[in-house]
């Protein structure tokens, strides 16, 4: 009887451990680590993406994206990036068309300090979640982090550890994510550098 109780207790511990692990989500998958990782993405556009000085860099071209080869529904993204004050970039999540990514078919977590409409500048989700004005979140001239948490309709963005926006929206449910290099209208955008990009399923 005592032996059966011990076995039952052991099974309960295993079951609780499994539930706890499931709740915590999957393992982190590193897609960019320093100069490694370009092979983990498909390229759209004419950007001169390259490995350089410990990061994946883009600074020339009309614009484009590094698009993840897998689609994701519920996930967390951790990204470390360097931008200039003139950089027009961002992370687009749950893209519905991986061959033509934009703010009209994905959630765009913006990196764009000099965006004309500052309510959707750095830290915002363009057209969906605004940052306060004047915008306190500036990426230019330094290394920064984004943490993006997407679970069902709930999406939260942290920039350098501070929550910039949190929204509830169900327009885009799943899809690949992308890393952008863009221009500022007719002017070239500043460089974007990615030195760490990780994702895990929730």
N, C-alpha and C positions, 0 to 999 in steps of 0.2 A: 504493500500500500504506500509505504514511504517512497519506494522507488518510482512508482507511478506518479506520485506528487512531484518528485524532482523532475521527471521527464516532462510533465505538464508545465511546470514552471519554466523549464528550459525552452519549450516550444513557445510559450508566451513571450519570453524575452526576444526570441528570434522574430516573432511576428511584429512586436512593437518596434524592433530595430528596422525591419523592412518598411513599416509604415513611416517611420521617421525619415528614412532615406528617400522614400518616394516623395514625401512632403518637401524635402530640401531641394529636389530637382536633380538633373543629371550632372555629369562631370563637365568641367570647363574644357572647351576645345579651343586651342590657340591657332588662329588663322594667320596672324602676323606676329612675328617675334623678331624685332630688330630688322635686319635686312632679308629675313626669310618669310616667304608666304605668298609671293605674287602668283604662284601656281595654284593657289586655293581660290582664285577669283577669275571670272570671265571679264573681259574688257569691252566696254562700249564707248564710242567716241575716239578722239585722236590724242588723248593726253599722253605725255611722255613719262608714264610711270616707270620707276626704276628703283633699284636698291642702292642706297647711298648714305654713308656715315651713320649707320645704325638705325635706319628707318626706310620705309617705302615712301618715295617722294613723287609728287606731281607738281609741275609749275609752268608748263607750256601746253598749248593746244586750245581749241575752241571750247572744250569742255567734255566731260564724260565721267564714267563711273567704273569702279571695280565692283563687280556683282558677285555675291556669294553663289557657289554652285548648288547649295541646298536651300530649300525653302523652310521657313520657321513659322510656327504659330504662337506658342507661349514660350518666352525666353528672357534671358538677361544678356546684355552686351556690356562688356568693359572695353573701353578704347582710350588709348593715350595718344595725343596728337599735338603737333606744333603748328601754329598758324601765324600769319602776319595780320596786321590791322586791315589790310586790303583783301585778305583771303575770302573767297566765296566757296564754301564747302558745306559738308553736312553728312549725316548718316540717314539714309532713307530706309525705312523698315516696312515689311509686309508689302512689298512692291507687287502690284497685280500684273505688270508686264515687264519682265526682266530685260527685254530688248529696247525699251523706251521708258526710262525711269524719270519721273518728275513729281512735283508736289501735287499734281492732279490725279496721280494713281498710286500714291504711297504716302506714308507719314514721314515728313522731312524734319528731322531734328537738326536745327540749323547751326552752322558756324559761319557767321557773316556780321562782323562788328559794324561795318559801314552800310548795312542794308538801309535803303531809303525809308522803308516802313519799320521803325525800330521795335514795334510791338512783336514782330516776328523775326527779330535779329537773333544773335547767338543765345542758345538755350531754349528757344521757342520751338514749337511744332507748327510749321508754316500752315496757315489757314485754319488751324484747329485750337491751338493753345498759346496764348499770349504771355509774354514776360512783362513785368511792371515797367513803367516809364518814369524817369529815365532809366534805361536798361543798365542794371548794375553788373551784368555779366560780359566780360571782355576776354577774348582769347588771344589777341594779337601780341606777338613778341615773346611767347613763353610756352612751355609744355603744360598741357591741360589733360583732364580726364572727363569722359562721359560715362555715366552708368545709366543704361536704359532698361527699364523693367516693363515688359508687356505680358499681361496675363488676361486673356479674354478681352473685354472692352477697356480694361484699365491700363493706362500707359503713364509711367512716371519717368522723368528725366532728372538726373543729378549732374551738375557741372562743378567739377572740383569739390565734390562732396556736398554741395548745397542743392536742394530741390528747386529747380527753376519752374517747372510746370508739372501738373498732374491732371489727367483728363480721363473722361469716360466716353468712348466712341467706338462704334462697331462697323464703320464703313469698310475698313480693310482688316480681314481676319487672319490672313497668312500670306507668305511669300518670301522671296529672298530679301536680303538687305544689301545695301551698297554704300561705298565710300566715294564721295564726290570731289572732283576738282571742277570749278566753274569760273566764269568770267563775270565782270561787273558791267553789264550792258555792253558798250563798245570797248571798254577798257579791260586789259588782262587782269585776272585775279592774282593775288599773291599766292605763294607756295603753300601747300599742305603736306605735312609729314605725319605718317602713322608709324609708331614704333611698337605698339602692342594692341592687338585686337583679339578679343576672346568672346566666345558665346557659349551659353549652356541652355539646354531645354529645361522648361519648368513643368 
